[in-house]
Amino acid sequence: MINYGFWKKLKKPIFALAPMAGVTDAAFRFMIAKYGKPDVMWTEFVACDGLCSQGKDALLRDLQYDKKERPIVAQVFGATPEHFYQTALLMQELGFDGIDINMGCPDKNIQKQNAGAKLIQSPKLAQAIITETKRGAGKLPVSVKTRIGYTKNTLDEWLPYILETEPAAITIHGRTKKEMSDVPAHWDVIAHGVALTEQYYGGKDRPFVLGNGDVQTLEEAFDKVRQYGVDGVMVGRGMFGNPWFFADKDKAKKRGSVVTTEILLQEKIAALLEHTELFEQFFGMGNRFDVMKKHYKAYIHGFDGARELRAKLMASRDKNDVTNTLRKEGYL
């Protein structure tokens, strides 16, 4: 029997913030929760092996969250079933609303650990990992994020292994590991994944299926739901520099159409500064500050002088540098 947890309480279509390494940290998620909260949020992925080692404390800061983010799902990765069990127990202690298993990350270092997308080539191990996670999760629902295949589309063979374990939800990224993000997402294959799921469960309760890939606007997210029959959409890179992405989602659900509110440059500058301040509060200064610079690229674009301002912000080392640059250039 499927343990849905909070998933059953969400109104379709379900919109989610994608877990992105080096991006969806506590500061970024706080901004999203404040300005345009989706229906459910994910943390960055965290290594189960690390959480079961002496280096555990260093990783816990990646699992910081605010109650405004709820429901908040902790994403984890690894290749040792026992460590997933121990990690699931920890996620209960930390008060998360759900646990998601990364079976889609294409990063080379993750592949070397037989984790992420590599699990597509080890379906029995993947099943054992899901089973052990569920065993340790208690009442927390367990979900899976994966891809349509490793070197080619093998969703027909791969997806049934996941479905057999009865997760609460499955997010399908519409590319193979080999394709990375170099080709358009195959939403037709994602739609086939929905059909496979419905067929497997034969009209009975089934996992929720979310699609992921190439969604740049809220309007596109609604279009994907209508066109491909998914229960919801997970958005990743489309939210860079745009914490307002889901600001109009509730009105759009009621109305059945999207009317996007225009965000002024002054609002973007204010959000950039707030994001920077939050980042320093959570993580301090130092080498990690370079993470913020990828956000500056996203916030600052689409207006005269944007390229020049971006270049100067990329040389900043802390919030004071950022503030001084914006003031000197006449944006404050």
C-alpha positions as semicolon CSV with decimal commas, in nm:
position;residue;x (nm);y (nm);z (nm)
1;M;0,000;0,000;0,000
2;I;0,135;0,340;-0,100
3;N;0,218;0,582;0,180
4;Y;0,133;0,920;0,026
5;G;0,188;1,140;0,329
6;F;0,147;1,507;0,238
7;W;0,115;1,426;-0,135
8;K;-0,256;1,346;-0,106
9;K;-0,320;1,691;0,040
10;L;-0,180;1,878;-0,261
11;K;-0,410;2,022;-0,524
12;K;-0,327;1,927;-0,881
13;P;-0,144;2,027;-1,083
14;I;0,142;1,993;-0,837
15;F;0,433;2,230;-0,886
16;A;0,773;2,159;-0,731
17;L;1,112;2,322;-0,691
18;A;1,378;2,093;-0,836
19;P;1,679;1,992;-0,626
20;M;1,989;2,149;-0,782
21;A;2,336;2,096;-0,641
22;G;2,500;2,424;-0,545
23;V;2,179;2,615;-0,609
24;T;1,882;2,514;-0,392
25;D;2,053;2,588;-0,065
26;A;1,871;2,733;0,236
27;A;1,912;3,095;0,119
28;F;1,771;3,028;-0,227
29;R;1,480;2,825;-0,092
30;F;1,395;3,097;0,161
31;M;1,368;3,345;-0,127
32;I;1,145;3,108;-0,322
33;A;0,922;3,041;-0,021
34;K;0,882;3,415;0,039
35;Y;0,815;3,541;-0,312
36;G;0,658;3,253;-0,503
37;K;0,629;2,927;-0,316
38;P;0,558;2,613;-0,519
39;D;0,342;2,332;-0,377
40;V;0,642;2,134;-0,255
41;M;1,012;2,211;-0,219
42;W;1,326;1,998;-0,238
43;T;1,665;2,043;-0,073
44;E;1,992;1,996;-0,257
45;F;2,089;1,632;-0,259
46;V;2,299;1,512;0,034
47;A;2,516;1,201;0,047
48;C;2,385;0,916;0,260
49;D;2,741;0,789;0,303
50;G;2,843;1,126;0,444
51;L;2,545;1,141;0,678
52;C;2,649;0,802;0,814
53;S;3,009;0,909;0,872
54;Q;3,207;1,132;1,110
55;G;3,160;1,414;0,859
56;K;2,787;1,420;0,924
57;D;2,783;1,757;1,101
58;A;2,937;1,937;0,804
59;L;2,654;1,813;0,581
60;L;2,372;1,906;0,815
61;R;2,389;2,271;0,715
62;D;2,278;2,163;0,368
63;L;1,962;2,033;0,533
64;Q;1,866;2,360;0,702
65;Y;1,512;2,468;0,625
66;D;1,245;2,710;0,742
67;K;0,889;2,612;0,831
68;K;0,767;2,842;0,552
69;E;0,909;2,591;0,304
70;R;0,675;2,310;0,406
71;P;0,612;2,063;0,268
72;I;0,988;2,023;0,236
73;V;1,147;1,707;0,095
74;A;1,505;1,603;0,169
75;Q;1,680;1,458;-0,134
76;V;1,956;1,206;-0,075
77;F;2,189;0,997;-0,289
78;G;2,417;0,698;-0,254
79;A;2,447;0,329;-0,336
80;T;2,441;0,154;0,003
81;P;2,090;0,044;0,111
82;E;2,180;0,033;0,482
83;H;2,293;0,396;0,469
84;F;1,960;0,495;0,317
85;Y;1,785;0,328;0,610
86;Q;1,998;0,520;0,861
87;T;1,951;0,843;0,667
88;A;1,574;0,798;0,661
89;L;1,573;0,766;1,040
90;L;1,769;1,092;1,056
91;M;1,522;1,269;0,825
92;Q;1,244;1,175;1,065
93;E;1,441;1,334;1,349
94;L;1,501;1,649;1,145
95;G;1,129;1,687;1,081
96;F;1,120;1,667;0,703
97;D;0,790;1,605;0,528
98;G;0,928;1,354;0,280
99;I;1,239;1,186;0,142
100;D;1,339;1,175;-0,224
101;I;1,600;0,942;-0,372
102;N;1,818;1,080;-0,649
103;M;1,841;0,827;-0,932
104;G;1,908;1,079;-1,206
105;C;2,218;1,290;-1,137
106;P;2,461;1,256;-1,432
107;D;2,767;1,402;-1,256
108;K;3,083;1,195;-1,313
109;N;3,177;1,187;-0,944
110;I;2,831;1,060;-0,854
111;Q;2,856;0,791;-1,124
112;K;3,184;0,671;-0,976
113;Q;2,995;0,606;-0,653
114;N;2,739;0,395;-0,844
115;A;2,479;0,651;-0,738
116;G;2,246;0,893;-0,914
117;A;2,169;0,796;-1,272
118;K;2,407;0,497;-1,244
119;L;2,132;0,316;-1,052
120;I;1,935;0,293;-1,377
121;Q;2,188;0,025;-1,473
122;S;2,141;-0,154;-1,139
123;P;1,764;-0,185;-1,099
124;K;1,775;-0,448;-0,826
125;L;2,006;-0,231;-0,618
126;A;1,772;0,062;-0,684
127;Q;1,482;-0,144;-0,551
128;A;1,677;-0,239;-0,239
129;I;1,758;0,129;-0,179
130;I;1,393;0,234;-0,205
131;T;1,285;-0,051;0,021
132;E;1,539;0,036;0,290
133;T;1,453;0,404;0,269
134;K;1,086;0,325;0,320
135;R;1,176;0,099;0,613
136;G;1,354;0,383;0,789
137;A;1,114;0,659;0,684
138;G;0,826;0,561;0,911
139;K;0,530;0,782;0,816
140;L;0,734;0,995;0,578
141;P;0,650;0,938;0,210
142;V;0,937;0,829;-0,014
143;S;0,969;0,948;-0,374
144;V;1,217;0,900;-0,659
145;K;1,363;1,137;-0,916
146;T;1,511;0,971;-1,223
147;R;1,570;0,990;-1,598
148;I;1,428;0,807;-1,900
149;G;1,741;0,595;-1,934
150;Y;2,119;0,587;-1,912
151;T;2,265;0,580;-2,263
152;K;1,927;0,547;-2,437
153;N;1,557;0,552;-2,356
154;T;1,486;0,239;-2,150
155;L;1,187;0,368;-1,955
156;D;0,977;0,061;-2,048
157;E;1,230;-0,162;-1,872
158;W;1,344;0,076;-1,596
159;L;1,025;0,232;-1,465
160;P;0,850;-0,095;-1,360
161;Y;1,133;-0,163;-1,114
162;I;1,052;0,165;-0,940
163;L;0,676;0,112;-0,960
164;E;0,707;-0,227;-0,792
165;T;0,838;-0,057;-0,477
166;E;0,529;0,171;-0,451
167;P;0,683;0,516;-0,398
168;A;0,453;0,809;-0,325
169;A;0,573;1,001;-0,630
170;I;0,810;0,974;-0,924
171;T;0,968;1,268;-1,104
172;I;1,084;1,185;-1,456
173;H;1,347;1,407;-1,614
174;G;1,292;1,379;-1,987
175;R;1,648;1,301;-2,092
176;T;1,894;1,014;-2,063
177;K;2,209;1,043;-1,856
178;K;2,410;1,052;-2,180
179;E;2,207;1,345;-2,313
180;M;2,274;1,551;-1,999
181;S;2,095;1,879;-2,079
182;D;2,229;1,902;-2,435
183;V;1,901;1,817;-2,611
184;P;1,539;1,923;-2,559
185;A;1,358;1,719;-2,293
186;H;1,152;1,432;-2,436
187;W;0,812;1,516;-2,293
188;D;0,650;1,252;-2,511
189;V;0,853;0,992;-2,321
190;I;0,746;1,146;-1,991
191;A;0,384;1,113;-2,107
192;H;0,457;0,747;-2,184
193;G;0,582;0,713;-1,827
194;V;0,243;0,833;-1,702
195;A;0,072;0,574;-1,923
196;L;0,306;0,299;-1,798
197;T;0,230;0,393;-1,438
198;E;-0,146;0,385;-1,495
199;Q;-0,119;0,054;-1,677
200;Y;0,098;-0,101;-1,404
201;Y;-0,151;-0,015;-1,130
202;G;-0,456;-0,102;-1,338
203;G;-0,682;0,180;-1,224
204;K;-0,588;0,150;-0,856
205;D;-0,414;0,420;-0,654
206;R;-0,077;0,492;-0,813
207;P;0,226;0,715;-0,748
208;F;0,201;1,076;-0,856
209;V;0,406;1,141;-1,170
210;L;0,580;1,476;-1,221
211;G;0,760;1,582;-1,536
212;N;1,085;1,777;-1,543
213;G;1,281;1,951;-1,816
214;D;1,292;2,279;-2,011
215;V;1,008;2,460;-1,834
216;Q;1,089;2,831;-1,836
217;T;0,757;2,993;-1,737
218;L;0,452;2,915;-1,528
219;E;0,244;2,917;-1,845
220;E;0,468;2,646;-1,992
221;A;0,425;2,442;-1,675
222;F;0,046;2,448;-1,713
223;D;0,080;2,364;-2,083
224;K;0,293;2,057;-2,002
225;V;0,027;1,932;-1,760
226;R;-0,250;1,972;-2,016
227;Q;-0,054;1,829;-2,306
228;Y;0,125;1,535;-2,143
229;G;-0,105;1,425;-1,863
230;V;0,143;1,455;-1,577
231;D;0,018;1,522;-1,225
232;G;0,255;1,813;-1,195
233;V;0,579;1,975;-1,304
234;M;0,915;2,018;-1,134
235;V;1,104;2,333;-1,232
236;G;1,479;2,380;-1,203
237;R;1,683;2,625;-1,407
238;G;1,374;2,828;-1,501
239;M;1,372;2,959;-1,144
240;F;1,723;3,107;-1,156
241;G;1,695;3,475;-1,074
242;N;1,318;3,443;-1,054
243;P;1,188;3,369;-0,703
244;W;0,851;3,495;-0,831
245;F;0,816;3,201;-1,075
246;F;0,522;3,045;-0,889
247;A;0,379;3,366;-0,741
248;D;0,062;3,344;-0,953
249;K;0,013;2,967;-0,940
250;D;-0,285;2,960;-0,700
251;K;-0,477;3,221;-0,898
252;A;-0,391;3,036;-1,218
253;K;-0,521;2,706;-1,076
254;K;-0,856;2,869;-0,994
255;R;-0,877;3,067;-1,317
256;G;-0,744;2,797;-1,547
257;S;-0,507;3,041;-1,717
258;V;-0,191;3,232;-1,632
259;V;-0,161;3,608;-1,604
260;T;0,197;3,679;-1,506
261;T;0,279;3,983;-1,296
262;E;0,566;4,188;-1,439
263;I;0,864;4,218;-1,205
264;L;1,040;4,554;-1,218
265;L;1,419;4,592;-1,229
266;Q;1,411;4,768;-0,891
267;E;1,241;4,460;-0,740
268;K;1,506;4,232;-0,890
269;I;1,787;4,443;-0,747
270;A;1,622;4,439;-0,403
271;A;1,579;4,060;-0,423
272;L;1,942;4,016;-0,529
273;L;2,057;4,207;-0,222
274;E;1,823;4,019;0,009
275;H;1,941;3,687;-0,135
276;T;2,304;3,790;-0,083
277;E;2,241;3,887;0,279
278;L;2,064;3,559;0,349
279;F;2,350;3,366;0,192
280;E;2,602;3,533;0,422
281;Q;2,380;3,466;0,723
282;F;2,356;3,097;0,643
283;F;2,705;3,026;0,513
284;G;2,932;3,317;0,603
285;M;3,189;3,459;0,364
286;G;3,480;3,294;0,191
287;N;3,519;3,069;-0,110
288;R;3,159;2,950;-0,097
289;F;3,046;3,303;-0,189
290;D;3,120;3,215;-0,552
291;V;2,794;3,016;-0,544
292;M;2,605;3,346;-0,533
293;K;2,759;3,462;-0,858
294;K;2,560;3,216;-1,068
295;H;2,251;3,384;-0,926
296;Y;2,380;3,730;-1,020
297;K;2,397;3,614;-1,382
298;A;2,030;3,522;-1,360
299;Y;1,904;3,830;-1,176
300;I;2,089;4,078;-1,399
301;H;1,985;4,045;-1,761
302;G;1,748;4,189;-2,019
303;F;1,818;4,560;-1,980
304;D;2,069;4,815;-2,107
305;G;2,390;4,793;-1,910
306;A;2,315;4,444;-1,773
307;R;2,629;4,284;-1,914
308;E;2,856;4,551;-1,768
309;L;2,687;4,533;-1,428
310;R;2,711;4,152;-1,425
311;A;3,084;4,169;-1,493
312;K;3,137;4,399;-1,196
313;L;2,920;4,190;-0,964
314;M;3,119;3,880;-1,059
315;A;3,425;4,043;-0,901
316;S;3,250;4,089;-0,565
317;R;3,361;3,901;-0,255
318;D;3,079;3,977;-0,013
319;K;2,757;4,171;0,036
320;N;2,942;4,497;0,097
321;D;3,112;4,469;-0,242
322;V;2,777;4,398;-0,406
323;T;2,607;4,692;-0,234
324;N;2,889;4,931;-0,321
325;T;2,886;4,824;-0,685
326;L;2,512;4,869;-0,720
327;R;2,529;5,209;-0,552
328;K;2,823;5,326;-0,763
329;E;2,646;5,218;-1,084
330;G;2,330;5,404;-0,985
331;Y;2,101;5,106;-0,910
332;L;2,056;5,199;-0,542
